[in-house]
Amino acid sequence: SYTAADNVVADLTAGRIDYALLPAQFIQPFLDSKEGADYEVKHQVPGNVILGEGIAYAVRKGDSETLQKIDTVLAELAQNGVIEAMVQKWFFGKE
């Protein structure tokens, strides 16, 4: 957990973290900058009335190992219903 998006970007570029999950409006200026040239958005959470435009995570270009780990876990969570259960619980108050 970070207090500011700038701190996340600093840790990302310093190699202290492998990916960042941020609202698009916070990560896009970094991705558009010279410093962000080696990064790209790999996934966007679909927008809805609760999340607005959604959120995204960035993984260093070419870091297929980290991307595969993230994608595998997300696919497993989606397949076994955990993501849907979390959406229902945290966004719609249903258990």
Secondary structure, DSSP 8 states (H G I E B T S, - for coil): --SSHHHHHHHHHTTS-SEEEEEHHHHHHHHHSSTTTTEEEEEE---BTTTBT-EEEEEETT-HHHHHHHHHHHHHHHHTTHHHHHHHHHHH---
